[in-house]
């Protein structure tokens, strides 16, 4: 009976949310129900035999460094640092809009995520318990924010509109879309000058900057756990579901690891020729 009720719940959620969001809710519910069973609060989990919406086959394709730099160039100066911050911290847009000046520790090089701005404009708690986190940021992000605050001093909200009110979703979306159109227009004008067919630029959305951040960490050798923690995912399962294809394949990883471990045995690097031949069974 409980299971059928859970199925109805997830069927309803599927009509409101995307497949990934529905599965995120399911992951959280499974952990709660598993803990309840272990604590003998309930006899069994209602999360068994639940049919979830299929995930699309398309894999995440992060934007390039050039694309991120281009967006930063055409964004209005009063929110240009937001592009650098999103790309260099992996914050969700709601988390960025909910940042206060006091959340940035320039000395420690961190940003503390304590809240998010909802699309209604109200301030609420982070998306999940794991979303409440402290994210390390580098000098590029810190310098961008210092420059931003020098030009637009604020005692409370980190990003504000030109009128002084906290930056909201509607204004952000408007500026983002205008920036995208400006980049496409620049490409069209360049193509006309050069006598070639214009290239249709990728349809970037704000969340792509989060993908950019994750892909950069993965390319730099970050573990699944580290990526999960800094992104604020509820579990490593979610991280792998989105970004597994960006990690090196297991076969490639195996070759790389073993070459590093056994590097001294490489012919001409470690054992002499006689020893090498003996290992190969070629002794005279």
C-alpha positions, 0 to 999 in steps of 0.5 A: 500500500505504501509502495503504491502511494510512493509510485503515485507521488513520483508520477505526480512529480514527473509531471512537474519536474525533470527526470534528474530532479525526480531522481534526486528526490527519490535518492533523498527519500531512499536514504530517509526510509532506509534509516527509518527501517534501521531504526525500526520506525517502519517495517519496510521501505516504501521505495521498492519497485518504484518506476522512475522517469527515464533519463535522457541519453544526452550527456552534459557538454560543458562550455569551453574556456573561450565561451565562458570568457566571451560571456564574461566580456559581454555581461554588464560590468555590474554583474560581470564578476557573477560569471567568474564566480559561477564558473570558478565555484560551481554555485547554483544561480539561486545560491549566488543570488543569495550570497551576502558579502559576509559569506565571502572570506577573502583571507581563507579563499572560501565562499559559504553557502547558507541560503538561496534566493528562490524564483519568487524572490524570497530567501530560503534554505539551500536545496538540500542539507548537503548544499549547505557548504563552504566552497574553496575559491582561487585568486581569480574569483577572489580578485573579481569579487574584490574589484566588484565590491570596490565598484559597487560597495554593499553592506549586505547582498553581494550582487545587487541591481543597478537600482541597489536592490538585490539581484533577482532571477528576472534581471539575471535572466534578462541580462544573460539572454541579452549577452547571448544575443550580443555574442551571436550578433558579433558572430553574424557581423564577423561572418558577413565581413569575412564572407562566410556562413555564420556559426550558430553558437551553442545555447548556453544556460547559466547552469552550464557554468556549474558544468564547466566548474565540475568538468575542470575539477574532473580534468584536474584529477578531482575524486568523485567525493570531492566533486560531490562535496563542492557542488553540494550534491546530496550523494555521489550517485547524483554526481556520477549520474551527471558527470561519469562520462567526463572521468577517464575510462577505467581501462585508461586509468588502469594503464596510467596507474600501472605505468606509474607504479611499474615505471622503473621496470620499463625497458632501458629505464630500470632493469638491464637488458639481461634481466629484462630478457630473463623475465621474458624467458629469453635466457640463452 
